[in-house]
């Protein structure tokens, strides 16, 4: 097996219908035998993007590949480690004692100049922390896991506004696709609750709920969709209200879980990414209502907090 930026790839996979030697990269099949005639280099095509697996970065001596202009390090790992869940991005398991969706404390993200950033925010952002494409890929996997666990009964998807709206919309699109193309399907209805618990970059003392009475949740499978969980205080308060309505099942999915000393240890049922204690914005996460219109999740500069402070 090999590890490609934290994702396990099996280079021995064979597709019987074609007889080609293939690899599967996080659910996408790649043909490593492809050759680009114009260059004579041995290349692979990954979901329409050409990759050169022969590239080496001399300064560090690691075998690298370049994917759409970004260098990725490849490290060979024993196959039994991959089978035992010791490597890769996936649901459950761990790598060096951490969940597979764990983003390391020392991770700095990506150079923002590699991405399309709105001009009015360019000077306010440090780096791109989680690119939009990676968010969507992870969301697709979360949708599959959720349907495996909850897809036997009517699901009420409860969006926590405002920060959860983009993740909510993308997650439901993927659940809808599974509903349409799977062997079985269940009704999925939606509801919304708005929670206000932040002022500037600190949690507000009072948590306020604005939304429906949630009386329709009785006897239903309820999926609470949140953008980010830090202390878990807000989610515990919301779950207390939901459980009063006697739902059949309650599950929580959060795009982000932040590792912070203030957390009492609350864990959602499904996590997109577990991140270090950095203040991030974008993909509907805001700072005093700004930055919701960013596609990527980005690290905010300290001076930007003063610029947009209320």
HELIX and SHEET records of a PDB file:
HELIX    1   1 UNK A   79  UNK A   83  1                                   5    
HELIX    2   2 UNK A  112  UNK A  114  5                                   3    
HELIX    3   3 UNK A  119  UNK A  124  5                                   6    
HELIX    4   4 UNK A  132  UNK A  150  1                                  19    
HELIX    5   5 UNK A  165  UNK A  181  1                                  17    
HELIX    6   6 UNK A  215  UNK A  217  5                                   3    
HELIX    7   7 UNK A  233  UNK A  243  1                                  11    
HELIX    8   8 UNK A  302  UNK A  307  1                                   6    
SHEET    1   A 8 UNK A  14  UNK A  15  0                                        
SHEET    2   A 8 UNK A  20  UNK A  25 -1                                        
SHEET    3   A 8 UNK A   7  UNK A  10 -1                                        
SHEET    4   A 8 UNK A   2  UNK A   4 -1                                        
SHEET    5   A 8 UNK A  70  UNK A  76 -1                                        
SHEET    6   A 8 UNK A  63  UNK A  67 -1                                        
SHEET    7   A 8 UNK A  49  UNK A  52 -1                                        
SHEET    8   A 8 UNK A  44  UNK A  46 -1                                        
SHEET    1   B 3 UNK A  14  UNK A  15  0                                        
SHEET    2   B 3 UNK A  20  UNK A  25 -1                                        
SHEET    3   B 3 UNK A  28  UNK A  31 -1                                        
SHEET    1   C 2 UNK A  94  UNK A  95  0                                        
SHEET    2   C 2 UNK A  98  UNK A  99 -1                                        
SHEET    1   D 3 UNK A 125  UNK A 130  0                                        
SHEET    2   D 3 UNK A 297  UNK A 300 -1                                        
SHEET    3   D 3 UNK A 280  UNK A 281 -1                                        
SHEET    1   E 6 UNK A 202  UNK A 211  0                                        
SHEET    2   E 6 UNK A 188  UNK A 199 -1                                        
SHEET    3   E 6 UNK A 155  UNK A 161  1                                        
SHEET    4   E 6 UNK A 221  UNK A 229  1                                        
SHEET    5   E 6 UNK A 249  UNK A 258  1                                        
SHEET    6   E 6 UNK A 270  UNK A 275  1                                        
END                                                                             
